[in-house]
């Protein structure tokens, strides 16, 4: 893939993720951050199955931007973006073209990472917070993200996959 195309994909993901998260924060407030959250922008995580590493990088950068907007903690800025990168990378590397696997990998990885540090930040039971975050991630990455991933894959078929290699 040409470097300029990779940068374009990463930029598109970063700006989309940040904008969606910030708009949701403005309109829905605490539902975007905290131990009980449904971050709608996380629906973009499994789409990395189709768009690859540039998407993972863009989603991590987008999370940094979004988490700086609603500044909870340096931990949230750093670990949230790492969680996004890992979720998107796992979707790309291990889903084997199955959108449901990409969605579940995203949901589980974000629930474990984000749930762990949010339990620390809010002084709540780790297992409960992982469960709460997991439910929100399931809504975002599986119920919304899987159909989005399938639509993206159908729209671009193998053209995008060839460009990304």
VMD Tcl script that builds the backbone (N, CA, C; Angstrom):
set m [mol new atoms 495]
animate dup $m
set s [atomselect $m all]
$s set {name element resname resid chain x y z} {
  {N N UNK 1 A 0.852 -1.177 0.000}
  {CA C UNK 1 A 0.000 0.000 0.000}
  {C C UNK 1 A 0.894 1.235 0.000}
  {N N UNK 2 A 0.498 2.210 -0.758}
  {CA C UNK 2 A 1.246 3.461 -0.793}
  {C C UNK 2 A 1.159 4.150 0.561}
  {N N UNK 3 A 2.265 4.775 0.926}
  {CA C UNK 3 A 2.319 5.465 2.212}
  {C C UNK 3 A 1.235 6.533 2.320}
  {N N UNK 4 A 0.988 7.263 1.254}
  {CA C UNK 4 A -0.026 8.323 1.302}
  {C C UNK 4 A -1.422 7.746 1.544}
  {N N UNK 5 A -1.687 6.564 1.004}
  {CA C UNK 5 A -2.986 5.926 1.223}
  {C C UNK 5 A -3.117 5.473 2.678}
  {N N UNK 6 A -2.038 4.934 3.234}
  {CA C UNK 6 A -2.045 4.521 4.643}
  {C C UNK 6 A -2.312 5.716 5.557}
  {N N UNK 7 A -1.651 6.817 5.272}
  {CA C UNK 7 A -1.834 8.035 6.073}
  {C C UNK 7 A -3.268 8.537 5.941}
  {N N UNK 8 A -3.823 8.465 4.750}
  {CA C UNK 8 A -5.210 8.898 4.528}
  {C C UNK 8 A -6.183 8.052 5.340}
  {N N UNK 9 A -5.996 6.729 5.320}
  {CA C UNK 9 A -6.866 5.825 6.088}
  {C C UNK 9 A -6.739 6.127 7.581}
  {N N UNK 10 A -5.514 6.250 8.079}
  {CA C UNK 10 A -5.301 6.536 9.502}
  {C C UNK 10 A -5.942 7.863 9.895}
  {N N UNK 11 A -5.787 8.872 9.061}
  {CA C UNK 11 A -6.372 10.190 9.337}
  {C C UNK 11 A -7.888 10.132 9.336}
  {N N UNK 12 A -8.449 9.430 8.384}
  {CA C UNK 12 A -9.901 9.274 8.307}
  {C C UNK 12 A -10.446 8.619 9.574}
  {N N UNK 13 A -9.784 7.572 10.024}
  {CA C UNK 13 A -10.217 6.891 11.244}
  {C C UNK 13 A -10.032 7.766 12.480}
  {N N UNK 14 A -8.901 8.442 12.576}
  {CA C UNK 14 A -8.638 9.291 13.747}
  {C C UNK 14 A -9.681 10.394 13.869}
  {N N UNK 15 A -9.940 11.075 12.770}
  {CA C UNK 15 A -10.899 12.184 12.825}
  {C C UNK 15 A -12.328 11.687 13.034}
  {N N UNK 16 A -12.675 10.576 12.410}
  {CA C UNK 16 A -14.026 10.022 12.584}
  {C C UNK 16 A -14.255 9.585 14.022}
  {N N UNK 17 A -13.280 8.864 14.579}
  {CA C UNK 17 A -13.417 8.378 15.954}
  {C C UNK 17 A -13.516 9.547 16.934}
  {N N UNK 18 A -12.609 10.505 16.800}
  {CA C UNK 18 A -12.605 11.655 17.709}
  {C C UNK 18 A -13.902 12.446 17.591}
  {N N UNK 19 A -14.332 12.717 16.378}
  {CA C UNK 19 A -15.557 13.505 16.175}
  {C C UNK 19 A -16.785 12.790 16.736}
  {N N UNK 20 A -16.911 11.500 16.458}
  {CA C UNK 20 A -18.064 10.743 16.980}
  {C C UNK 20 A -18.077 10.720 18.506}
  {N N UNK 21 A -16.910 10.497 19.099}
  {CA C UNK 21 A -16.837 10.433 20.561}
  {C C UNK 21 A -17.147 11.788 21.188}
  {N N UNK 22 A -16.585 12.847 20.643}
  {CA C UNK 22 A -16.823 14.187 21.191}
  {C C UNK 22 A -18.283 14.585 21.022}
  {N N UNK 23 A -18.870 14.300 19.872}
  {CA C UNK 23 A -20.300 14.601 19.671}
  {C C UNK 23 A -21.177 13.810 20.635}
  {N N UNK 24 A -20.831 12.548 20.854}
  {CA C UNK 24 A -21.596 11.756 21.816}
  {C C UNK 24 A -21.416 12.302 23.230}
  {N N UNK 25 A -20.212 12.740 23.558}
  {CA C UNK 25 A -19.968 13.319 24.879}
  {C C UNK 25 A -20.810 14.570 25.085}
  {N N UNK 26 A -20.862 15.429 24.071}
  {CA C UNK 26 A -21.646 16.660 24.166}
  {C C UNK 26 A -23.125 16.344 24.321}
  {N N UNK 27 A -23.607 15.364 23.582}
  {CA C UNK 27 A -25.044 15.073 23.593}
  {C C UNK 27 A -25.476 14.099 24.685}
  {N N UNK 28 A -24.607 13.178 25.087}
  {CA C UNK 28 A -25.012 12.145 26.040}
  {C C UNK 28 A -24.191 12.121 27.321}
  {N N UNK 29 A -23.156 12.929 27.397}
  {CA C UNK 29 A -22.362 13.056 28.606}
  {C C UNK 29 A -21.758 11.769 29.120}
  {N N UNK 30 A -22.104 11.403 30.357}
  {CA C UNK 30 A -21.429 10.310 31.048}
  {C C UNK 30 A -21.568 8.937 30.384}
  {N N UNK 31 A -22.488 8.791 29.455}
  {CA C UNK 31 A -22.636 7.500 28.783}
  {C C UNK 31 A -21.432 7.195 27.887}
  {N N UNK 32 A -20.611 8.192 27.623}
  {CA C UNK 32 A -19.439 8.015 26.770}
  {C C UNK 32 A -18.194 7.678 27.586}
  {N N UNK 33 A -18.164 8.082 28.836}
  {CA C UNK 33 A -17.004 7.876 29.705}
  {C C UNK 33 A -17.471 7.301 31.028}
  {N N UNK 34 A -16.585 6.659 31.730}
  {CA C UNK 34 A -16.913 6.157 33.050}
  {C C UNK 34 A -17.118 4.655 33.067}
  {N N UNK 35 A -17.438 4.116 34.239}
  {CA C UNK 35 A -17.535 2.664 34.383}
  {C C UNK 35 A -18.716 2.037 33.640}
  {N N UNK 36 A -19.753 2.808 33.374}
  {CA C UNK 36 A -20.862 2.329 32.545}
  {C C UNK 36 A -20.857 3.197 31.299}
  {N N UNK 37 A -20.481 2.600 30.165}
  {CA C UNK 37 A -20.349 3.401 28.954}
  {C C UNK 37 A -20.732 2.596 27.724}
  {N N UNK 38 A -21.292 3.292 26.770}
  {CA C UNK 38 A -21.532 2.747 25.437}
  {C C UNK 38 A -20.947 3.783 24.486}
  {N N UNK 39 A -19.731 3.552 24.077}
  {CA C UNK 39 A -19.047 4.496 23.192}
  {C C UNK 39 A -19.341 4.075 21.751}
  {N N UNK 40 A -20.250 4.798 21.125}
  {CA C UNK 40 A -20.703 4.440 19.783}
  {C C UNK 40 A -19.567 4.435 18.762}
  {N N UNK 41 A -18.580 5.278 18.968}
  {CA C UNK 41 A -17.440 5.327 18.046}
  {C C UNK 41 A -16.643 4.025 18.043}
  {N N UNK 42 A -16.781 3.225 19.092}
  {CA C UNK 42 A -16.090 1.936 19.126}
  {C C UNK 42 A -16.633 0.961 18.090}
  {N N UNK 43 A -17.742 1.302 17.461}
  {CA C UNK 43 A -18.251 0.488 16.348}
  {C C UNK 43 A -17.247 0.461 15.195}
  {N N UNK 44 A -16.336 1.423 15.177}
  {CA C UNK 44 A -15.308 1.462 14.131}
  {C C UNK 44 A -14.198 0.434 14.367}
  {N N UNK 45 A -14.047 -0.058 15.592}
  {CA C UNK 45 A -12.935 -0.961 15.910}
  {C C UNK 45 A -12.904 -2.219 15.045}
  {N N UNK 46 A -14.013 -2.956 14.915}
  {CA C UNK 46 A -13.929 -4.171 14.096}
  {C C UNK 46 A -13.735 -3.909 12.603}
  {N N UNK 47 A -13.983 -2.691 12.149}
  {CA C UNK 47 A -13.797 -2.404 10.719}
  {C C UNK 47 A -12.329 -2.476 10.307}
  {N N UNK 48 A -11.430 -2.492 11.278}
  {CA C UNK 48 A -10.007 -2.669 10.973}
  {C C UNK 48 A -9.761 -4.026 10.319}
  {N N UNK 49 A -10.701 -4.947 10.475}
  {CA C UNK 49 A -10.618 -6.230 9.783}
  {C C UNK 49 A -10.470 -5.999 8.278}
  {N N UNK 50 A -11.107 -4.967 7.776}
  {CA C UNK 50 A -11.107 -4.659 6.347}
  {C C UNK 50 A -9.992 -3.681 5.988}
  {N N UNK 51 A -9.739 -2.719 6.839}
  {CA C UNK 51 A -8.827 -1.619 6.494}
  {C C UNK 51 A -7.436 -1.718 7.119}
  {N N UNK 52 A -7.204 -2.678 7.991}
  {CA C UNK 52 A -5.865 -3.003 8.457}
  {C C UNK 52 A -5.224 -2.086 9.483}
  {N N UNK 53 A -3.898 -2.178 9.527}
  {CA C UNK 53 A -3.083 -1.460 10.509}
  {C C UNK 53 A -3.295 0.053 10.466}
  {N N UNK 54 A -3.443 0.676 9.298}
  {CA C UNK 54 A -3.698 2.121 9.306}
  {C C UNK 54 A -4.939 2.488 10.125}
  {N N UNK 55 A -5.961 1.628 10.083}
  {CA C UNK 55 A -7.157 1.880 10.891}
  {C C UNK 55 A -6.828 1.778 12.372}
  {N N UNK 56 A -6.034 0.783 12.750}
  {CA C UNK 56 A -5.660 0.607 14.158}
  {C C UNK 56 A -4.907 1.831 14.673}
  {N N UNK 57 A -4.004 2.336 13.870}
  {CA C UNK 57 A -3.246 3.534 14.257}
  {C C UNK 57 A -4.185 4.733 14.365}
  {N N UNK 58 A -5.047 4.906 13.386}
  {CA C UNK 58 A -5.997 6.019 13.408}
  {C C UNK 58 A -6.949 5.955 14.587}
  {N N UNK 59 A -7.417 4.754 14.921}
  {CA C UNK 59 A -8.336 4.610 16.058}
  {C C UNK 59 A -7.642 4.912 17.384}
  {N N UNK 60 A -6.364 4.579 17.487}
  {CA C UNK 60 A -5.607 4.923 18.695}
  {C C UNK 60 A -5.427 6.441 18.800}
  {N N UNK 61 A -5.074 7.076 17.697}
  {CA C UNK 61 A -4.899 8.536 17.694}
  {C C UNK 61 A -6.230 9.236 17.967}
  {N N UNK 62 A -7.297 8.748 17.357}
  {CA C UNK 62 A -8.623 9.318 17.594}
  {C C UNK 62 A -9.034 9.228 19.048}
  {N N UNK 63 A -8.663 8.124 19.692}
  {CA C UNK 63 A -8.976 7.959 21.116}
  {C C UNK 63 A -8.182 8.949 21.969}
  {N N UNK 64 A -6.936 9.180 21.612}
  {CA C UNK 64 A -6.139 10.179 22.339}
  {C C UNK 64 A -6.827 11.539 22.259}
  {N N UNK 65 A -7.225 11.926 21.055}
  {CA C UNK 65 A -7.885 13.226 20.855}
  {C C UNK 65 A -9.179 13.297 21.661}
  {N N UNK 66 A -10.004 12.262 21.556}
  {CA C UNK 66 A -11.294 12.246 22.259}
  {C C UNK 66 A -11.111 12.260 23.771}
  {N N UNK 67 A -10.147 11.472 24.266}
  {CA C UNK 67 A -9.945 11.405 25.713}
  {C C UNK 67 A -9.287 12.666 26.266}
  {N N UNK 68 A -8.641 13.430 25.416}
  {CA C UNK 68 A -8.115 14.726 25.850}
  {C C UNK 68 A -9.256 15.738 25.965}
  {N N UNK 69 A -10.286 15.571 25.145}
  {CA C UNK 69 A -11.439 16.476 25.196}
  {C C UNK 69 A -12.157 16.342 26.537}
  {N N UNK 70 A -12.478 15.103 26.897}
  {CA C UNK 70 A -13.099 14.861 28.198}
  {C C UNK 70 A -12.019 14.212 29.035}
  {N N UNK 71 A -11.245 15.031 29.704}
  {CA C UNK 71 A -10.036 14.556 30.365}
  {C C UNK 71 A -10.379 13.927 31.704}
  {N N UNK 72 A -10.375 12.603 31.736}
  {CA C UNK 72 A -10.638 11.873 32.966}
  {C C UNK 72 A -9.343 11.668 33.750}
  {N N UNK 73 A -8.303 11.243 33.050}
  {CA C UNK 73 A -7.031 10.937 33.688}
  {C C UNK 73 A -5.992 10.667 32.599}
  {N N UNK 74 A -4.709 10.869 32.913}
  {CA C UNK 74 A -3.676 10.486 31.942}
  {C C UNK 74 A -3.756 8.993 31.614}
  {N N UNK 75 A -4.151 8.206 32.615}
  {CA C UNK 75 A -4.321 6.766 32.411}
  {C C UNK 75 A -5.317 6.492 31.298}
  {N N UNK 76 A -6.413 7.239 31.282}
  {CA C UNK 76 A -7.456 7.049 30.276}
  {C C UNK 76 A -6.952 7.425 28.888}
  {N N UNK 77 A -6.195 8.498 28.809}
  {CA C UNK 77 A -5.659 8.932 27.513}
  {C C UNK 77 A -4.707 7.870 26.958}
  {N N UNK 78 A -3.793 7.397 27.783}
  {CA C UNK 78 A -2.777 6.441 27.329}
  {C C UNK 78 A -3.363 5.041 27.145}
  {N N UNK 79 A -3.985 4.514 28.195}
  {CA C UNK 79 A -4.463 3.131 28.126}
  {C C UNK 79 A -5.680 2.967 27.224}
  {N N UNK 80 A -6.515 3.989 27.143}
  {CA C UNK 80 A -7.658 3.918 26.231}
  {C C UNK 80 A -7.210 3.816 24.788}
  {N N UNK 81 A -6.185 4.587 24.434}
  {CA C UNK 81 A -5.684 4.531 23.058}
  {C C UNK 81 A -4.967 3.209 22.785}
  {N N UNK 82 A -4.272 2.694 23.780}
  {CA C UNK 82 A -3.640 1.373 23.628}
  {C C UNK 82 A -4.713 0.297 23.458}
  {N N UNK 83 A -5.786 0.399 24.236}
  {CA C UNK 83 A -6.892 -0.560 24.114}
  {C C UNK 83 A -7.484 -0.523 22.708}
  {N N UNK 84 A -7.665 0.671 22.170}
  {CA C UNK 84 A -8.198 0.796 20.811}
  {C C UNK 84 A -7.258 0.173 19.782}
  {N N UNK 85 A -5.972 0.440 19.927}
  {CA C UNK 85 A -5.016 -0.133 18.980}
  {C C UNK 85 A -5.044 -1.655 19.045}
  {N N UNK 86 A -5.011 -2.196 20.257}
  {CA C UNK 86 A -5.027 -3.655 20.418}
  {C C UNK 86 A -6.307 -4.250 19.843}
  {N N UNK 87 A -7.449 -3.646 20.150}
  {CA C UNK 87 A -8.732 -4.155 19.648}
  {C C UNK 87 A -8.764 -4.163 18.123}
  {N N UNK 88 A -8.332 -3.072 17.521}
  {CA C UNK 88 A -8.343 -2.982 16.058}
  {C C UNK 88 A -7.310 -3.926 15.441}
  {N N UNK 89 A -6.146 -4.018 16.063}
  {CA C UNK 89 A -5.104 -4.924 15.563}
  {C C UNK 89 A -5.583 -6.373 15.616}
  {N N UNK 90 A -6.184 -6.763 16.736}
  {CA C UNK 90 A -6.708 -8.131 16.854}
  {C C UNK 90 A -7.784 -8.397 15.809}
  {N N UNK 91 A -8.631 -7.406 15.571}
  {CA C UNK 91 A -9.669 -7.547 14.543}
  {C C UNK 91 A -9.050 -7.796 13.176}
  {N N UNK 92 A -8.013 -7.064 12.881}
  {CA C UNK 92 A -7.344 -7.190 11.586}
  {C C UNK 92 A -6.592 -8.521 11.474}
  {N N UNK 93 A -5.842 -8.854 12.503}
  {CA C UNK 93 A -4.907 -9.977 12.426}
  {C C UNK 93 A -5.565 -11.341 12.619}
  {N N UNK 94 A -6.574 -11.428 13.485}
  {CA C UNK 94 A -7.063 -12.745 13.888}
  {C C UNK 94 A -8.514 -13.057 13.541}
  {N N UNK 95 A -9.228 -12.153 12.921}
  {CA C UNK 95 A -10.646 -12.415 12.648}
  {C C UNK 95 A -10.861 -13.301 11.428}
  {N N UNK 96 A -9.853 -13.443 10.590}
  {CA C UNK 96 A -9.917 -14.289 9.388}
  {C C UNK 96 A -11.136 -13.982 8.527}
  {N N UNK 97 A -11.440 -12.697 8.401}
  {CA C UNK 97 A -12.536 -12.282 7.543}
  {C C UNK 97 A -13.921 -12.470 8.125}
  {N N UNK 98 A -14.007 -12.817 9.388}
  {CA C UNK 98 A -15.308 -13.009 10.035}
  {C C UNK 98 A -15.602 -11.799 10.915}
  {N N UNK 99 A -16.575 -11.012 10.505}
  {CA C UNK 99 A -16.898 -9.763 11.205}
  {C C UNK 99 A -17.305 -10.012 12.649}
  {N N UNK 100 A -18.024 -11.080 12.920}
  {CA C UNK 100 A -18.454 -11.365 14.300}
  {C C UNK 100 A -17.239 -11.611 15.197}
  {N N UNK 101 A -16.231 -12.278 14.671}
  {CA C UNK 101 A -15.002 -12.508 15.442}
  {C C UNK 101 A -14.304 -11.177 15.698}
  {N N UNK 102 A -14.252 -10.323 14.687}
  {CA C UNK 102 A -13.644 -8.994 14.850}
  {C C UNK 102 A -14.373 -8.204 15.932}
  {N N UNK 103 A -15.700 -8.249 15.926}
  {CA C UNK 103 A -16.490 -7.540 16.932}
  {C C UNK 103 A -16.258 -8.072 18.330}
  {N N UNK 104 A -16.230 -9.387 18.460}
  {CA C UNK 104 A -16.026 -9.994 19.781}
  {C C UNK 104 A -14.613 -9.755 20.302}
  {N N UNK 105 A -13.613 -9.863 19.430}
  {CA C UNK 105 A -12.238 -9.567 19.853}
  {C C UNK 105 A -12.114 -8.127 20.343}
  {N N UNK 106 A -12.750 -7.219 19.636}
  {CA C UNK 106 A -12.728 -5.807 20.043}
  {C C UNK 106 A -13.401 -5.620 21.394}
  {N N UNK 107 A -14.580 -6.205 21.550}
  {CA C UNK 107 A -15.346 -6.043 22.790}
  {C C UNK 107 A -14.581 -6.583 23.992}
  {N N UNK 108 A -14.030 -7.773 23.853}
  {CA C UNK 108 A -13.331 -8.406 24.977}
  {C C UNK 108 A -12.060 -7.643 25.331}
  {N N UNK 109 A -11.265 -7.275 24.333}
  {CA C UNK 109 A -10.005 -6.593 24.645}
  {C C UNK 109 A -10.239 -5.232 25.292}
  {N N UNK 110 A -11.187 -4.461 24.779}
  {CA C UNK 110 A -11.477 -3.151 25.380}
  {C C UNK 110 A -12.073 -3.327 26.775}
  {N N UNK 111 A -12.967 -4.292 26.939}
  {CA C UNK 111 A -13.577 -4.514 28.258}
  {C C UNK 111 A -12.513 -4.841 29.299}
  {N N UNK 112 A -11.571 -5.688 28.948}
  {CA C UNK 112 A -10.527 -6.074 29.907}
  {C C UNK 112 A -9.596 -4.912 30.238}
  {N N UNK 113 A -9.133 -4.217 29.221}
  {CA C UNK 113 A -8.166 -3.133 29.456}
  {C C UNK 113 A -8.838 -1.926 30.105}
  {N N UNK 114 A -9.890 -1.424 29.485}
  {CA C UNK 114 A -10.558 -0.224 29.994}
  {C C UNK 114 A -11.254 -0.518 31.320}
  {N N UNK 115 A -11.891 -1.674 31.422}
  {CA C UNK 115 A -12.558 -2.042 32.672}
  {C C UNK 115 A -11.592 -2.108 33.843}
  {N N UNK 116 A -10.389 -2.604 33.582}
  {CA C UNK 116 A -9.382 -2.712 34.646}
  {C C UNK 116 A -8.963 -1.342 35.157}
  {N N UNK 117 A -8.609 -0.431 34.256}
  {CA C UNK 117 A -8.137 0.863 34.760}
  {C C UNK 117 A -9.273 1.743 35.268}
  {N N UNK 118 A -10.484 1.593 34.713}
  {CA C UNK 118 A -11.611 2.368 35.253}
  {C C UNK 118 A -11.976 1.904 36.662}
  {N N UNK 119 A -11.832 0.617 36.935}
  {CA C UNK 119 A -12.116 0.132 38.293}
  {C C UNK 119 A -11.147 0.771 39.283}
  {N N UNK 120 A -9.913 0.964 38.854}
  {CA C UNK 120 A -8.918 1.631 39.682}
  {C C UNK 120 A -9.264 3.113 39.858}
  {N N UNK 121 A -9.584 3.793 38.758}
  {CA C UNK 121 A -9.872 5.234 38.815}
  {C C UNK 121 A -11.113 5.555 39.642}
  {N N UNK 122 A -12.131 4.693 39.560}
  {CA C UNK 122 A -13.385 4.942 40.271}
  {C C UNK 122 A -13.497 4.155 41.575}
  {N N UNK 123 A -12.455 3.386 41.902}
  {CA C UNK 123 A -12.430 2.583 43.124}
  {C C UNK 123 A -13.660 1.664 43.209}
  {N N UNK 124 A -13.878 0.904 42.127}
  {CA C UNK 124 A -15.002 -0.022 42.049}
  {C C UNK 124 A -14.484 -1.435 41.807}
  {N N UNK 125 A -15.328 -2.413 42.049}
  {CA C UNK 125 A -14.974 -3.811 41.851}
  {C C UNK 125 A -14.573 -4.057 40.397}
  {N N UNK 126 A -13.392 -4.617 40.217}
  {CA C UNK 126 A -12.841 -4.802 38.874}
  {C C UNK 126 A -13.733 -5.671 37.986}
  {N N UNK 127 A -14.272 -6.741 38.552}
  {CA C UNK 127 A -15.076 -7.664 37.742}
  {C C UNK 127 A -16.388 -7.027 37.295}
  {N N UNK 128 A -16.972 -6.233 38.171}
  {CA C UNK 128 A -18.223 -5.541 37.826}
  {C C UNK 128 A -17.970 -4.514 36.721}
  {N N UNK 129 A -16.882 -3.755 36.849}
  {CA C UNK 129 A -16.591 -2.723 35.853}
  {C C UNK 129 A -16.246 -3.362 34.502}
  {N N UNK 130 A -15.471 -4.439 34.514}
  {CA C UNK 130 A -15.175 -5.140 33.259}
  {C C UNK 130 A -16.471 -5.621 32.617}
  {N N UNK 131 A -17.383 -6.132 33.419}
  {CA C UNK 131 A -18.679 -6.586 32.901}
  {C C UNK 131 A -19.467 -5.419 32.305}
  {N N UNK 132 A -19.545 -4.296 33.037}
  {CA C UNK 132 A -20.280 -3.120 32.545}
  {C C UNK 132 A -19.688 -2.608 31.230}
  {N N UNK 133 A -18.373 -2.462 31.213}
  {CA C UNK 133 A -17.718 -1.994 29.988}
  {C C UNK 133 A -17.926 -3.019 28.870}
  {N N UNK 134 A -17.867 -4.297 29.225}
  {CA C UNK 134 A -18.082 -5.356 28.239}
  {C C UNK 134 A -19.455 -5.304 27.597}
  {N N UNK 135 A -20.474 -5.030 28.385}
  {CA C UNK 135 A -21.832 -4.910 27.836}
  {C C UNK 135 A -21.897 -3.732 26.857}
  {N N UNK 136 A -21.336 -2.604 27.256}
  {CA C UNK 136 A -21.311 -1.435 26.374}
  {C C UNK 136 A -20.528 -1.698 25.097}
  {N N UNK 137 A -19.405 -2.393 25.234}
  {CA C UNK 137 A -18.593 -2.728 24.062}
  {C C UNK 137 A -19.308 -3.716 23.155}
  {N N UNK 138 A -20.051 -4.639 23.740}
  {CA C UNK 138 A -20.824 -5.587 22.928}
  {C C UNK 138 A -21.839 -4.829 22.075}
  {N N UNK 139 A -22.496 -3.862 22.695}
  {CA C UNK 139 A -23.463 -3.041 21.948}
  {C C UNK 139 A -22.755 -2.310 20.804}
  {N N UNK 140 A -21.617 -1.688 21.120}
  {CA C UNK 140 A -20.900 -0.889 20.117}
  {C C UNK 140 A -20.243 -1.739 19.040}
  {N N UNK 141 A -19.445 -2.715 19.458}
  {CA C UNK 141 A -18.616 -3.430 18.485}
  {C C UNK 141 A -19.326 -4.585 17.799}
  {N N UNK 142 A -20.261 -5.226 18.494}
  {CA C UNK 142 A -20.943 -6.372 17.887}
  {C C UNK 142 A -22.264 -5.953 17.252}
  {N N UNK 143 A -23.135 -5.330 18.032}
  {CA C UNK 143 A -24.456 -4.993 17.498}
  {C C UNK 143 A -24.409 -3.899 16.432}
  {N N UNK 144 A -23.481 -2.959 16.567}
  {CA C UNK 144 A -23.359 -1.883 15.574}
  {C C UNK 144 A -22.150 -2.119 14.661}
  {N N UNK 145 A -21.020 -2.471 15.254}
  {CA C UNK 145 A -19.776 -2.612 14.494}
  {C C UNK 145 A -19.746 -3.753 13.497}
  {N N UNK 146 A -20.359 -4.882 13.843}
  {CA C UNK 146 A -20.353 -6.020 12.917}
  {C C UNK 146 A -21.118 -5.698 11.629}
  {N N UNK 147 A -22.360 -5.175 11.709}
  {CA C UNK 147 A -23.029 -4.795 10.454}
  {C C UNK 147 A -22.262 -3.711 9.676}
  {N N UNK 148 A -21.645 -2.786 10.399}
  {CA C UNK 148 A -20.843 -1.746 9.747}
  {C C UNK 148 A -19.651 -2.367 9.009}
  {N N UNK 149 A -18.999 -3.320 9.650}
  {CA C UNK 149 A -17.860 -4.011 9.044}
  {C C UNK 149 A -18.287 -4.780 7.801}
  {N N UNK 150 A -19.414 -5.480 7.904}
  {CA C UNK 150 A -19.920 -6.234 6.747}
  {C C UNK 150 A -20.263 -5.297 5.593}
  {N N UNK 151 A -20.844 -4.161 5.905}
  {CA C UNK 151 A -21.191 -3.186 4.860}
  {C C UNK 151 A -19.932 -2.630 4.199}
  {N N UNK 152 A -18.920 -2.325 5.009}
  {CA C UNK 152 A -17.657 -1.813 4.470}
  {C C UNK 152 A -16.993 -2.861 3.588}
  {N N UNK 153 A -17.004 -4.085 4.065}
  {CA C UNK 153 A -16.389 -5.169 3.298}
  {C C UNK 153 A -17.126 -5.384 1.973}
  {N N UNK 154 A -18.432 -5.348 2.017}
  {CA C UNK 154 A -19.225 -5.532 0.801}
  {C C UNK 154 A -19.008 -4.379 -0.182}
  {N N UNK 155 A -18.945 -3.178 0.340}
  {CA C UNK 155 A -18.787 -1.999 -0.517}
  {C C UNK 155 A -17.455 -2.003 -1.259}
  {N N UNK 156 A -16.419 -2.473 -0.589}
  {CA C UNK 156 A -15.092 -2.423 -1.191}
  {C C UNK 156 A -14.593 -3.763 -1.700}
  {N N UNK 157 A -15.301 -4.822 -1.324}
  {CA C UNK 157 A -14.919 -6.185 -1.698}
  {C C UNK 157 A -13.419 -6.361 -1.511}
  {N N UNK 158 A -12.759 -6.838 -2.523}
  {CA C UNK 158 A -11.323 -7.106 -2.395}
  {C C UNK 158 A -10.456 -5.922 -2.803}
  {N N UNK 159 A -11.058 -4.871 -3.310}
  {CA C UNK 159 A -10.276 -3.724 -3.779}
  {C C UNK 159 A -9.475 -3.084 -2.652}
  {N N UNK 160 A -10.147 -2.840 -1.544}
  {CA C UNK 160 A -9.480 -2.201 -0.415}
  {C C UNK 160 A -8.437 -3.135 0.186}
  {N N UNK 161 A -8.774 -4.402 0.288}
  {CA C UNK 161 A -7.841 -5.368 0.864}
  {C C UNK 161 A -6.541 -5.412 0.049}
  {N N UNK 162 A -6.648 -5.345 -1.257}
  {CA C UNK 162 A -5.460 -5.342 -2.114}
  {C C UNK 162 A -4.636 -4.073 -1.923}
  {N N UNK 163 A -5.304 -2.948 -1.726}
  {CA C UNK 163 A -4.593 -1.688 -1.514}
  {C C UNK 163 A -3.841 -1.672 -0.194}
  {N N UNK 164 A -4.383 -2.373 0.795}
  {CA C UNK 164 A -3.811 -2.333 2.140}
  {C C UNK 164 A -2.600 -3.246 2.278}
  {N N UNK 165 A -2.520 -4.286 1.482}
  {CA C UNK 165 A -1.397 -5.238 1.589}
  {C C UNK 165 A -0.076 -4.587 1.305}
}
mol reanalyze $m
mol bondsrecalc $m
mol representation Tube
mol addrep $m
